[in-house]
Amino acid sequence: MTSSKHWSGGTIGWHCLCVAACGCRRFTRLGCARNSLKSQIQPCSEKPLRKPGSAAFKCSLGVLAWLAALSMTGLKCSGLPVIEPLQDSAVQIRVDLNDKQGTYIPIYRWFGYDEANYTTMPHGRELLKELHDLSPEPVYIRVHHLLTSGNGKPELKFSSTNIYSEDSDGKPIYDFAIIDGIFDAYKAAGVRPLVEIGFMPKDLAAELPDRHEPYQVHYPQSTISGMSNNPPKDYQKWEELVRVLTAHLVARYGKDEVLAWYFEVWNEPDIDYWHASPQDYWKLYDYAVAGVRAALPGARVGGPASTSPGHEKAYVFLKNFLEHVDSGKSAATGGAIPIDFISFHAKGQPTVHGGRVTMGLSRELKDVEQGFALISSFPKFRHLPIILSEADPEGCAACSSKVNPANNYRNGTLYPAYTAAAYKAIFGLKDKYDVDLISMLSWSFEFEDKDYFEGFRSLATNGIDKPVLNVFRMLGLMGGERVKTESSGAVQLDALVNTGVRDSADIDALATRKERGAAILVWNYHDVNQPAPPSPTTVTVSGIPGGVDRVLLEHFRIDETHSNAYTVWQEMGSPQQPTTAQYAELKSAGQLQLLGSPIWISVADGKANIPMEMPRQDISLLRLSW
């Protein structure tokens, strides 16, 4: 009989195995489903325990025996997932610490969100500090609406600073109170801004003959349809606004500090975020960067922050922008057009098939590949830094699972597993096109005064960290040189780009090495969010220095019972008003956790073997030190 450990997730919690009609099954922390096939087995009445000998464990053994017999009959389920057979042999992952693949660029340390005013709210301040703490390198934050007019109160997909207005004679009035609060919060948390220059202040917005929306349009209507996304009525005033803001930032935070920031002009001007032509955006860009450089020569400026270049319209927009910067003359100065980095966005495209969320990893990777290929075709730009100023599984962070039930995937382990798989693939595309990628920005933060685990694309919910935040903590524990990994369970890069992960799961690894240690990120990812048995996996690490006979292994894990506040919250009964004790337990459960105590493992001939099991949609970080 197959060992029960193949169904348990190894040394993690011993889960009760649930069987519905015809032997279909799923794993759960919450005990067996009440609609289990009672004529065949009795459901467990207790919550899962973390050790053999429990009723849940005995239930699992009985079910496994029943499933083994059932599998011999060839019966299949109708409308329910068929049991996947266990693999006969372990996935083999080989890590060669001596085969260096290039410096590990911390592209993970960039985050962003629509609602700039969340920055100064209690949970926003707390999360900024957590983001600072997850990376040894400076973390960068990008937000919309830094120049938008309003009262400074956030709404879904809208915020404001009221930085600019005009008196009755049309003379500018500057008010830095709200924007200072935002940037002061960045400073207090120790993070740095990627300053997105947008959107248009009310008194500076042009009136357009073909658009008649008010200045602000409220969600769930299209929040980008209002006058806040119009071009300026006066481009000289626009340039002066940007110059005054930059000068103010230099005066408040210091020249050397602001020189370490990035200034990006607008957001997604190839769609309705910009209510004018592409040529008008070139003009907007020219005047904006002229304003930044007038106040701070040497400031890092760039754009265009356009949408997915996997789509023809967006590809042409990015191409034409680069041609404008490459060969055109600045509309503002008549001279060369400054650009220090190029930014664009890459988005996946989840769908629902048969009631199951099916991620669109290939869609995001096609965007990345098309963008890299285009940029590398310009000799002048091929080695400029590239900022993916939004790189996400889909496009609407503020659309919760109440709006789209499929978005509930953002609460569990599918989101971080997708992120891990995308992370390595994007490094692979960087290497393929030999470009200078510095950022894979996650457009995710937090939403104040919303339900717990409402399904927003966020890193935390009411101060409780979600599993996805822990994959970024894992990435922050890696560093040094990227080294070669090979996996018998990996989906190759070309297949990831072309079709995603639709057949066999992507069981793969990314590894880094420092002088006295290494870190190996391992994941078991599939686009289709359906149950599957864990995959026996062996990680073999070679290239450990001579004279080292043992290494210390710390094994961090994101799964159903580790680094996962969501399943703990569900086990509590999904309270929307947790008690003080429950809240404290959720806070603890949201942190990155070890699978077990650190252990010393033997090294022979410079090699160490690490046997483990990888449950579907779960992530491990193996950290070795010697």
NUVEXTOR-549866 format. One line per field, with one value per residue (C-alpha): z, x, y; residue in three letters. Coordinates in pm, 1 decimal, always signed. Each point is the difference from the previous one (the first is absolute). Layout:
N
w <- (Z; ...);
u <- (X; ...);
v <- (Y; ...);
selo <- (ALA; ...);
***
This chain:
626
w <- (+0.0; -76.2; +303.7; +162.8; +6.4; -372.6; +85.9; +311.9; -124.1; +167.9; +337.3; -14.7; +145.6; -41.4; -204.6; -15.0; -353.2; -119.8; -259.8; -191.4; -243.5; -200.6; +205.5; -83.5; +279.0; +137.6; +287.1; +273.5; +336.2; +108.7; +25.3; -254.8; -212.9; +133.2; -341.4; -13.0; -134.7; +330.9; -143.4; -67.1; +279.9; +305.7; +5.6; +273.7; +277.3; +132.0; -135.4; -152.7; +238.4; -71.1; +80.3; -84.7; +224.4; -8.4; -124.3; -304.0; -75.3; +42.5; -224.9; -263.2; +14.6; -41.4; -287.7; -170.5; +12.3; -137.3; -275.4; -95.7; -44.5; -183.8; -237.9; -120.1; -126.8; -241.9; +124.0; -76.5; +148.6; -187.1; +38.6; +274.3; -14.9; -61.7; +254.0; -128.0; +49.2; +218.0; -183.1; -8.6; +61.2; +156.4; -196.7; -16.6; +45.5; -44.9; +121.7; -104.6; +223.7; -224.8; -317.2; +37.3; -211.4; +89.4; +290.5; +187.5; -68.3; +269.4; -247.4; +263.4; +219.1; -183.6; +93.2; -97.6; +39.9; -132.9; +326.5; +102.6; +310.6; +146.9; +58.7; +307.3; +153.0; +292.9; -185.7; -292.6; +221.2; +162.3; -335.4; -134.4; +293.3; -68.3; -364.1; +111.5; +231.6; -260.6; -216.7; +68.3; -296.9; -11.2; -74.8; -253.7; +7.8; -294.4; +36.8; -221.8; +60.2; +143.2; -187.6; +1.6; +153.4; +291.9; +376.0; +65.8; +89.9; -183.8; -193.8; -203.4; -299.5; +91.3; +228.3; +9.3; +139.4; -113.7; -71.4; -269.8; -47.8; -159.5; +130.8; -184.2; -216.3; -100.4; +215.6; +152.3; +368.8; +141.3; +307.7; +111.5; +321.2; -124.2; -228.5; +277.2; +223.4; -262.0; -57.0; +372.8; +53.0; -257.5; +183.2; +337.9; -132.9; -173.4; -352.0; -313.0; -259.6; -366.4; -57.7; -250.9; -141.0; -31.1; -23.5; -117.7; +262.9; -47.7; -71.5; -251.0; -187.6; -352.4; -96.0; -292.9; -255.4; -23.3; +374.5; +251.6; +317.4; +331.5; +153.5; +224.9; -93.0; +284.7; +1.1; -120.4; -295.9; -199.9; +233.9; -283.4; -215.2; +185.7; -72.4; +232.6; -300.3; -247.1; -145.7; +143.9; -135.0; +17.8; -39.7; +142.9; +318.8; +2.0; -23.5; +275.7; +228.3; -43.8; +53.5; +318.9; +137.6; -70.6; +153.9; +307.0; +35.6; -27.1; +263.9; +236.9; -41.2; -136.4; -342.1; +49.9; +119.7; -289.6; -250.3; +115.7; -100.5; -339.0; -174.3; -238.4; -219.3; +29.7; -5.3; -294.6; -247.6; -279.6; +148.1; +164.4; +275.7; -258.5; -184.3; -292.4; -282.3; +29.4; -142.5; +279.5; +248.2; -158.8; +67.5; +356.7; +57.0; -146.3; +217.5; +313.9; -22.8; -81.7; +323.4; +205.0; -148.3; +41.8; +374.2; +30.4; -277.6; +7.2; +124.6; -142.0; -237.1; -226.7; -124.7; -167.1; +244.6; -287.6; +9.6; -115.4; -311.6; -79.3; -147.2; -333.9; +92.5; +313.7; -185.3; -266.7; +268.5; +179.1; -327.9; -111.7; +337.0; -22.2; -354.3; +124.7; +275.1; -229.6; -291.1; +93.0; +154.9; +330.2; -35.0; +319.2; -61.2; -366.4; +108.4; +66.7; +198.8; +331.9; +86.8; +272.2; +11.7; -203.9; +166.6; -114.8; +155.7; -22.7; +106.3; +8.9; -87.7; +233.3; -116.6; +151.8; -160.7; +151.0; +311.1; +58.1; -21.5; -284.2; +9.4; -307.7; +68.8; -370.3; -62.6; +248.8; -133.1; -360.8; +103.5; +158.4; -298.0; -256.0; +203.1; +46.8; -368.5; -106.5; +234.3; -94.4; -365.9; +76.4; +34.0; +192.6; +258.0; +24.2; +317.5; +169.6; +324.8; -52.4; +263.0; -22.5; +193.4; +27.0; -34.1; +127.2; -57.6; -127.2; -29.5; +277.6; +353.3; +135.5; -142.4; +296.6; +1.1; +69.3; -349.9; -154.8; +210.7; -190.6; +168.4; +324.6; -123.5; +130.2; +359.9; -21.5; -128.6; -374.5; -11.6; +151.8; -202.8; -319.6; +109.7; +57.0; -341.3; -172.7; +186.7; -137.3; -348.4; -10.1; +97.0; -283.8; -248.2; +134.6; -75.8; -341.6; -121.0; +204.8; +141.4; +325.1; +196.0; +343.6; +102.6; +3.2; +186.5; +169.9; -20.3; +341.6; +341.0; +237.0; +13.8; +312.5; +161.5; -213.1; +101.2; +106.4; -296.5; -236.4; -297.1; -102.1; -160.9; +315.5; +223.7; +323.8; +120.5; +301.9; +120.1; -53.3; -247.8; -284.1; -132.7; -303.2; +219.3; +121.6; -347.1; -14.3; +340.8; -145.0; -298.4; +240.7; +166.7; -328.4; -121.8; -159.9; -329.6; -181.6; -62.9; -237.1; +84.9; -194.1; +81.2; -149.1; +90.8; -154.2; -283.8; -236.8; -61.5; -357.9; +109.1; +293.2; -239.5; -269.9; +197.8; +371.9; +234.6; -130.0; -7.9; +258.8; +292.5; +2.4; +282.6; -21.3; +193.6; +1.3; +195.5; +118.2; +165.5; +236.2; +144.3; +290.3; -98.2; -262.7; -36.9; -217.5; -77.7; -98.9; -116.3; -130.9; -222.9; -240.3; -183.1; +89.5; +366.0; +72.4; +256.7; -68.5; +217.1; +120.4; -219.4; +154.6; -76.3; +58.7; -14.6; -60.1; +67.2; -143.0; +15.2; +377.7; +89.1; +82.1; +368.1; +79.6; +125.2; +132.9; -82.6; +200.9; -173.0; +77.8; -187.1; -34.3; -141.5; -129.1; +0.2; +160.9; +351.5; -19.7; -71.8; -71.3; +204.7; -242.5; +92.0; +369.6; -46.6; -178.6; +281.5; +244.8; -192.6; -217.7; +261.3; -121.9; +356.7; +142.7; +370.5; +133.2; +41.9; -350.0; -150.5; +174.9; -132.7; -353.2; +24.5; +96.1; -269.0; -265.8; +58.0; -195.2; +182.5; +5.0; -96.5; +294.7; +212.4; -179.9; -56.1; -90.2; -309.7; -120.2; -295.7; -206.8; -291.2; +10.1; -31.4; +228.5; -64.6; +133.3; -38.5; +42.9; -122.2; -190.9; +24.0; -294.5; +1.7; +288.1; +31.2; +198.2; +66.2; +92.3; +160.1; +45.7; +202.2; +79.6);
u <- (+0.0; +117.5; +143.0; -241.9; +264.8; -56.6; -343.8; +87.2; +241.2; +297.6; +87.9; -276.4; -348.3; -164.0; -304.7; -324.1; -62.4; -352.5; -177.1; -307.6; -201.8; +201.3; +314.8; +74.4; +189.1; +133.7; +226.0; -118.0; +109.6; -361.2; -76.0; -171.1; -281.5; -341.9; -111.7; +270.1; -104.9; -138.6; -95.9; +368.9; +176.5; -91.5; +119.2; +238.5; -171.4; +307.3; +225.5; +328.0; +282.4; +368.6; +112.4; -71.1; -235.5; -278.8; -346.6; +69.3; +313.0; -180.6; -274.4; +261.4; +142.8; -343.5; -85.7; +331.2; -72.3; -347.8; +136.5; +261.2; -270.9; -225.9; +277.3; +25.2; -358.9; +69.3; -302.1; -1.3; -188.9; -250.0; +51.7; +257.0; +380.5; +143.9; +252.8; +349.0; +238.0; +303.7; +327.6; +206.5; +322.5; +98.8; +48.6; +373.8; +120.2; +372.6; +168.8; +360.2; +144.2; +305.9; -196.8; -71.6; -277.1; +44.1; -60.7; -326.4; -177.1; -265.4; -279.8; -257.4; +40.6; -249.5; -367.2; -282.6; -365.9; -273.8; -101.4; +288.9; -188.3; +17.1; +367.8; -71.7; -270.4; +85.5; +27.5; +167.7; +278.3; +38.4; +25.2; +256.4; +224.1; -47.5; +95.7; +314.2; +85.5; -27.9; +288.9; +364.4; -18.2; -216.0; -367.3; -174.1; -365.2; -206.2; -348.1; -256.3; -162.6; +291.1; -118.8; -375.7; -232.9; -225.4; -37.8; +262.0; -251.2; +59.5; -259.8; +43.8; +218.4; +18.2; +201.8; +105.0; +252.1; -145.7; +352.3; -105.6; -276.8; -32.8; -130.8; -252.5; +278.8; +125.4; +310.6; +115.7; -51.6; +205.6; -101.9; +247.8; -172.9; -142.2; +285.7; +249.1; -187.9; +35.8; +372.3; +64.4; -158.7; +239.4; +291.8; -119.6; -31.6; +338.8; -137.3; +54.7; -246.6; -24.9; -171.0; -280.7; -70.8; -379.2; -283.5; -127.4; -107.6; -355.1; +93.5; +264.6; -208.1; -105.8; -365.3; -40.9; -282.2; -53.6; -3.1; -251.6; +68.2; +51.4; +345.8; -43.6; -196.0; -66.1; +56.7; -157.0; -34.9; +317.8; +209.4; +238.5; -272.9; -6.1; +184.7; +281.8; +137.4; -26.2; +305.7; +104.4; -154.6; +344.8; +317.5; +222.1; -206.5; +28.6; +377.9; +10.2; -215.6; +243.5; +298.7; -148.0; -84.8; +349.5; +164.7; -220.0; +98.2; +368.9; -36.1; -188.4; +188.4; +341.2; +162.5; +188.1; -310.8; -219.8; +271.6; -55.2; -369.2; -162.5; -244.2; -247.1; -235.3; -367.5; -153.1; -120.7; -37.6; -83.4; -346.7; -264.3; +233.0; +98.2; -273.0; +205.6; +215.2; +334.3; +167.1; -155.8; +152.6; +344.0; -52.4; -117.0; +312.3; +236.1; -133.6; -11.0; +360.1; +109.7; -163.9; +167.1; +344.0; -35.9; -33.8; +241.4; +253.2; +88.3; -339.9; -100.8; -294.0; -184.3; -318.3; -237.7; -157.2; -206.9; -213.7; +72.0; +224.1; -131.3; -295.8; +67.1; -132.3; +213.7; +303.2; -31.3; -42.6; +318.9; +188.9; -111.9; +89.6; +351.5; +31.9; -108.8; +260.4; +265.1; -23.4; -234.7; +58.7; -157.3; -317.8; +102.1; +367.8; +66.2; +294.1; +51.4; -270.5; +121.4; -78.1; +176.7; -228.7; -278.4; -318.6; -292.1; -253.2; -55.9; -321.6; -131.2; -354.6; -179.8; -317.4; -244.2; -45.5; -221.3; -38.0; +376.0; +228.7; +247.5; +286.8; +145.9; +373.3; +83.7; -180.6; +220.9; +316.2; -91.0; -30.3; +343.7; +157.6; -150.1; +112.3; +353.5; +30.2; -116.1; +232.0; +297.6; -56.8; +98.1; +380.7; -28.2; -237.5; +79.7; +207.1; -217.9; -160.5; -346.1; -268.9; -302.9; -200.1; -292.4; +42.9; -296.3; -226.2; -279.4; -100.0; -234.1; +139.1; -312.8; -242.4; -67.1; -143.8; -337.1; +24.2; +168.0; -8.8; +301.6; +213.3; -17.3; +315.3; +186.4; -53.9; +171.2; +315.0; -76.1; +95.9; +350.0; +59.4; -83.4; +232.5; +288.9; -41.5; -28.4; +304.7; +238.7; -148.8; +46.9; +364.8; +24.9; -139.6; +236.5; +290.7; -138.5; -15.2; +296.8; -191.3; +48.8; -312.6; -11.1; -365.5; -291.7; -243.5; -295.4; -306.9; -126.3; -13.9; -297.5; -358.1; -122.9; -338.9; -88.3; -101.4; +266.0; +125.0; -243.8; +209.2; +169.6; +342.1; +180.3; +288.1; -194.9; -358.3; -81.3; +357.6; +16.1; +267.5; -117.2; +200.5; +121.1; +196.1; +203.8; +125.6; +152.4; +155.3; +150.5; +138.3; +155.6; +192.2; +173.9; +304.1; +340.9; +36.7; -271.2; +117.7; -114.7; -296.2; -144.7; -323.3; -153.4; -338.6; +48.0; -203.4; +253.2; +6.3; -129.6; -296.1; -72.3; -13.2; -200.3; -253.0; +60.3; -36.1; -293.5; +124.7; +255.0; +68.8; +303.2; +215.8; +311.9; +253.5; +196.5; +325.7; +254.8; +338.9; +198.9; +345.3; -118.8; -347.0; -264.7; -375.3; -226.7; -359.3; -212.8; -362.4; -270.9; -218.4; -284.2; -220.0; -312.4; -90.6; -103.7; +117.0; +283.3; +214.7; +332.9; +301.3; +295.7; +298.9; +372.9; +222.2; +367.0; +240.1; +352.5; +293.6; +10.6; +356.1; +259.3; +50.6; -367.4; -150.0; -330.9; -226.1; -281.2; -339.2; -284.2; -315.4; -262.1; -339.4; -320.0; -280.2; -334.0; +143.7; +306.8; +33.2; -373.3; -237.3; -284.9; -46.1; +27.6; -272.0; -219.5; +54.8; -118.9; -326.6; +101.1; -72.2; -45.5; +43.6; +274.3; +65.6; +323.5; +135.9; -108.0; +156.4; +329.3; -9.0; -66.4; +286.3; +234.5; -131.2; +64.7; +375.0; +251.6; +39.7; +242.9; -127.5; +191.9; +302.4; +329.5; +201.5; +358.8; +30.6; +302.2; +217.6; +190.6; +226.6; -138.1; -361.4; -301.0; -334.7; -325.3; -303.4; -334.1; -354.9; -150.9; -377.9; -174.1; +9.2; +249.4; +342.7; +313.9; +316.9; +299.1; +270.2; +339.4; +289.2; +347.9);
v <- (+0.0; +350.6; +170.0; +242.4; +269.1; +56.0; +130.9; +191.8; +261.8; -166.6; +145.5; +259.9; -50.6; -341.5; +92.1; -192.7; -125.6; +67.7; -207.2; +106.8; -210.3; -255.7; +60.1; +361.8; +171.7; +320.7; +103.6; +233.8; +137.0; +9.6; -371.4; -222.0; +133.7; -89.8; -125.2; -268.5; -334.9; -126.6; -336.1; -63.0; +185.5; +199.8; +364.4; +104.8; +187.4; +177.2; +272.7; -116.2; -74.8; +38.0; -349.8; -363.7; -190.4; +256.4; -88.1; +215.8; -200.8; -331.0; +129.5; +83.1; -350.8; -153.3; +226.1; -73.7; -371.0; +59.9; +225.2; -256.1; -261.9; +241.7; +104.3; -359.4; +14.4; +285.5; +194.4; +369.6; +289.7; +207.8; +373.4; -46.7; -25.2; -344.1; -124.1; +59.6; -295.0; +39.8; +32.7; -316.9; +188.2; +326.4; +317.0; +59.0; +358.0; +58.7; +317.8; +70.0; +270.0; +31.1; +79.3; +371.8; +151.6; +366.6; +234.0; -45.2; +330.2; +63.5; +70.0; -107.2; +310.3; +225.7; +45.2; +231.1; +89.8; +229.4; +158.3; +229.3; +110.7; -351.8; +77.8; +208.4; -219.9; -228.7; -329.3; +173.5; +133.7; -342.2; -176.8; +246.2; -87.6; -371.2; +52.4; +182.7; -287.1; -276.2; +119.0; +80.9; +238.7; +316.1; -65.2; +225.6; +105.8; +129.0; +150.8; +166.8; +339.9; +199.0; +309.8; -64.0; +258.9; -88.5; -17.3; -267.9; -272.1; -328.0; -191.8; -315.3; +89.1; +369.7; +226.7; +363.5; +247.5; +334.1; +121.9; +247.2; +251.3; +342.4; +331.8; +213.5; +143.6; -344.8; +15.0; -329.2; -75.5; -288.3; -198.3; -268.5; -109.5; -331.4; -94.0; +75.9; -240.8; -275.4; +55.2; +44.5; -343.6; -144.6; +157.8; -124.1; -355.0; +15.0; -59.5; +207.9; +126.5; -71.7; +334.8; -46.0; +346.4; +6.6; +64.5; +339.8; +254.8; +124.9; +362.3; -107.4; -258.4; +94.2; -21.1; -236.6; +32.3; -375.2; -74.6; +127.3; -197.3; +182.6; +33.5; -307.4; -311.4; -242.3; -375.8; -232.3; +234.9; +58.4; +213.5; +90.0; +153.3; +333.4; +324.4; -106.9; -189.8; +286.8; +173.5; +338.0; +316.9; +160.2; -208.0; +274.6; -5.3; -378.5; +21.3; +260.4; -218.0; -289.0; +230.0; +148.5; -344.7; -133.7; +305.1; -40.7; -366.0; +89.7; +269.9; -229.2; -328.0; +101.7; -9.3; -325.4; -180.7; +117.2; -92.7; -359.6; +16.8; -54.6; +236.0; -166.8; +202.9; -101.4; -347.2; -209.3; +288.4; -244.2; -64.6; +218.8; +115.6; +263.8; +189.2; +119.2; -129.8; -180.5; +310.9; +203.8; -242.7; +50.3; +369.9; -64.7; -210.5; +259.6; +279.0; -217.7; -120.0; +353.4; +113.1; -274.5; +65.9; +377.5; -52.3; -292.3; -60.3; -368.2; -113.4; -339.5; +46.3; -240.5; -160.1; -57.9; -252.6; -133.8; -313.6; -352.4; -1.2; -345.6; +190.5; +166.3; +345.4; +16.9; -136.1; +271.6; +266.5; -105.2; -25.2; +346.1; +147.4; -140.9; +134.2; +342.6; +0.8; -150.4; +237.8; +281.6; +338.2; +99.5; +201.6; +178.0; +82.1; -73.5; -216.2; -367.8; -176.0; -144.4; -361.2; -199.7; -304.8; -156.9; -122.5; -209.7; -236.8; -375.6; -169.6; -353.7; -96.9; -241.1; -169.1; -246.9; -340.7; -264.6; +209.1; +15.2; +298.8; -41.2; +246.5; +165.8; -7.4; -20.4; +327.9; +187.2; -161.8; +81.9; +365.2; -14.9; -175.0; +238.5; +300.8; -130.3; -91.7; +345.5; +188.4; -215.4; +91.1; +361.4; +15.4; +326.0; -147.4; -371.4; +46.8; +261.7; -119.4; -149.9; +41.5; -226.6; +257.2; -241.0; -377.7; -199.2; -300.7; +229.3; +362.6; +117.7; +5.2; +171.2; -259.7; -226.6; -349.6; +161.9; +145.6; -304.7; -318.6; -134.8; +266.1; -192.9; -176.8; +305.7; -113.9; -337.1; -164.9; +18.7; +369.1; -46.5; -318.7; +190.1; +279.9; -241.8; -162.9; +338.3; +130.9; -261.2; +20.7; +377.3; -45.6; -250.2; +252.1; +264.0; -232.0; -95.3; +361.5; +127.3; +294.6; +191.1; -90.3; +163.7; -29.6; -242.6; +225.1; -166.0; +222.8; -103.6; +164.5; +8.3; +128.9; +175.8; -63.6; -299.9; -350.5; -246.0; -202.7; +168.2; -107.6; +322.5; -30.8; +101.9; -99.1; +31.0; +27.3; +217.7; -35.1; -378.4; -107.2; -223.6; -296.8; +194.7; +240.8; -294.7; -87.5; +349.0; -64.7; -316.5; +189.3; +249.6; -284.3; -78.7; +187.7; -3.1; -186.3; -191.9; -355.4; -271.3; -219.0; -290.9; -181.4; -312.5; +148.9; +343.9; +145.3; +154.8; +375.1; -11.4; -211.3; +231.6; +295.1; -173.8; -202.9; +48.2; -297.9; -201.8; -359.9; -113.8; +229.9; +227.5; -135.4; +207.7; +204.2; +324.2; +10.4; +254.6; -28.3; +214.9; -64.4; -212.2; -104.5; -61.5; +42.0; -214.2; +95.4; -300.8; -1.0; -231.5; +216.5; -67.3; +252.1; -198.3; +30.7; -356.3; -254.7; -238.8; -225.2; +137.6; -69.8; -183.7; +219.0; -29.9; +306.5; -80.9; +284.4; -27.5; +236.5; +29.9; +106.7; -261.8; -67.3; +52.9; -326.5; +132.8; +293.4; +155.8; -20.4; +239.9; -98.6; +273.7; -97.0; +159.9; -256.2; -74.2; -4.3; +223.1; +372.9; +5.4; +214.3; -67.1; -365.1; +85.3; +263.3; -254.5; -248.3; +266.3; +22.2; +297.2; +268.6; +355.8; +124.8; -220.4; +11.2; +141.5; -352.1; -101.6; +310.1; -73.5; -357.0; +126.7; +249.2; -282.0; -235.3; +263.6; +0.0; -207.5; -331.2; -289.8; -344.5; -141.9; +69.8; +72.5; -316.9; -87.5; -215.5; -193.6; +96.3; -255.8; +96.9; +352.6; -120.5; +1.2; -169.0; +144.8; -229.9; +172.8; +8.1; +289.1; +37.5; +163.8; +383.0; +6.0; +160.6; -87.0; +194.1; -213.2; +211.6; -164.0; +139.9; -130.7);
selo <- (MET; THR; SER; SER; LYS; HIS; TRP; SER; GLY; GLY; THR; ILE; GLY; TRP; HIS; CYS; LEU; CYS; VAL; ALA; ALA; CYS; GLY; CYS; ARG; ARG; PHE; THR; ARG; LEU; GLY; CYS; ALA; ARG; ASN; SER; LEU; LYS; SER; GLN; ILE; GLN; PRO; CYS; SER; GLU; LYS; PRO; LEU; ARG; LYS; PRO; GLY; SER; ALA; ALA; PHE; LYS; CYS; SER; LEU; GLY; VAL; LEU; ALA; TRP; LEU; ALA; ALA; LEU; SER; MET; THR; GLY; LEU; LYS; CYS; SER; GLY; LEU; PRO; VAL; ILE; GLU; PRO; LEU; GLN; ASP; SER; ALA; VAL; GLN; ILE; ARG; VAL; ASP; LEU; ASN; ASP; LYS; GLN; GLY; THR; TYR; ILE; PRO; ILE; TYR; ARG; TRP; PHE; GLY; TYR; ASP; GLU; ALA; ASN; TYR; THR; THR; MET; PRO; HIS; GLY; ARG; GLU; LEU; LEU; LYS; GLU; LEU; HIS; ASP; LEU; SER; PRO; GLU; PRO; VAL; TYR; ILE; ARG; VAL; HIS; HIS; LEU; LEU; THR; SER; GLY; ASN; GLY; LYS; PRO; GLU; LEU; LYS; PHE; SER; SER; THR; ASN; ILE; TYR; SER; GLU; ASP; SER; ASP; GLY; LYS; PRO; ILE; TYR; ASP; PHE; ALA; ILE; ILE; ASP; GLY; ILE; PHE; ASP; ALA; TYR; LYS; ALA; ALA; GLY; VAL; ARG; PRO; LEU; VAL; GLU; ILE; GLY; PHE; MET; PRO; LYS; ASP; LEU; ALA; ALA; GLU; LEU; PRO; ASP; ARG; HIS; GLU; PRO; TYR; GLN; VAL; HIS; TYR; PRO; GLN; SER; THR; ILE; SER; GLY; MET; SER; ASN; ASN; PRO; PRO; LYS; ASP; TYR; GLN; LYS; TRP; GLU; GLU; LEU; VAL; ARG; VAL; LEU; THR; ALA; HIS; LEU; VAL; ALA; ARG; TYR; GLY; LYS; ASP; GLU; VAL; LEU; ALA; TRP; TYR; PHE; GLU; VAL; TRP; ASN; GLU; PRO; ASP; ILE; ASP; TYR; TRP; HIS; ALA; SER; PRO; GLN; ASP; TYR; TRP; LYS; LEU; TYR; ASP; TYR; ALA; VAL; ALA; GLY; VAL; ARG; ALA; ALA; LEU; PRO; GLY; ALA; ARG; VAL; GLY; GLY; PRO; ALA; SER; THR; SER; PRO; GLY; HIS; GLU; LYS; ALA; TYR; VAL; PHE; LEU; LYS; ASN; PHE; LEU; GLU; HIS; VAL; ASP; SER; GLY; LYS; SER; ALA; ALA; THR; GLY; GLY; ALA; ILE; PRO; ILE; ASP; PHE; ILE; SER; PHE; HIS; ALA; LYS; GLY; GLN; PRO; THR; VAL; HIS; GLY; GLY; ARG; VAL; THR; MET; GLY; LEU; SER; ARG; GLU; LEU; LYS; ASP; VAL; GLU; GLN; GLY; PHE; ALA; LEU; ILE; SER; SER; PHE; PRO; LYS; PHE; ARG; HIS; LEU; PRO; ILE; ILE; LEU; SER; GLU; ALA; ASP; PRO; GLU; GLY; CYS; ALA; ALA; CYS; SER; SER; LYS; VAL; ASN; PRO; ALA; ASN; ASN; TYR; ARG; ASN; GLY; THR; LEU; TYR; PRO; ALA; TYR; THR; ALA; ALA; ALA; TYR; LYS; ALA; ILE; PHE; GLY; LEU; LYS; ASP; LYS; TYR; ASP; VAL; ASP; LEU; ILE; SER; MET; LEU; SER; TRP; SER; PHE; GLU; PHE; GLU; ASP; LYS; ASP; TYR; PHE; GLU; GLY; PHE; ARG; SER; LEU; ALA; THR; ASN; GLY; ILE; ASP; LYS; PRO; VAL; LEU; ASN; VAL; PHE; ARG; MET; LEU; GLY; LEU; MET; GLY; GLY; GLU; ARG; VAL; LYS; THR; GLU; SER; SER; GLY; ALA; VAL; GLN; LEU; ASP; ALA; LEU; VAL; ASN; THR; GLY; VAL; ARG; ASP; SER; ALA; ASP; ILE; ASP; ALA; LEU; ALA; THR; ARG; LYS; GLU; ARG; GLY; ALA; ALA; ILE; LEU; VAL; TRP; ASN; TYR; HIS; ASP; VAL; ASN; GLN; PRO; ALA; PRO; PRO; SER; PRO; THR; THR; VAL; THR; VAL; SER; GLY; ILE; PRO; GLY; GLY; VAL; ASP; ARG; VAL; LEU; LEU; GLU; HIS; PHE; ARG; ILE; ASP; GLU; THR; HIS; SER; ASN; ALA; TYR; THR; VAL; TRP; GLN; GLU; MET; GLY; SER; PRO; GLN; GLN; PRO; THR; THR; ALA; GLN; TYR; ALA; GLU; LEU; LYS; SER; ALA; GLY; GLN; LEU; GLN; LEU; LEU; GLY; SER; PRO; ILE; TRP; ILE; SER; VAL; ALA; ASP; GLY; LYS; ALA; ASN; ILE; PRO; MET; GLU; MET; PRO; ARG; GLN; ASP; ILE; SER; LEU; LEU; ARG; LEU; SER; TRP);
***
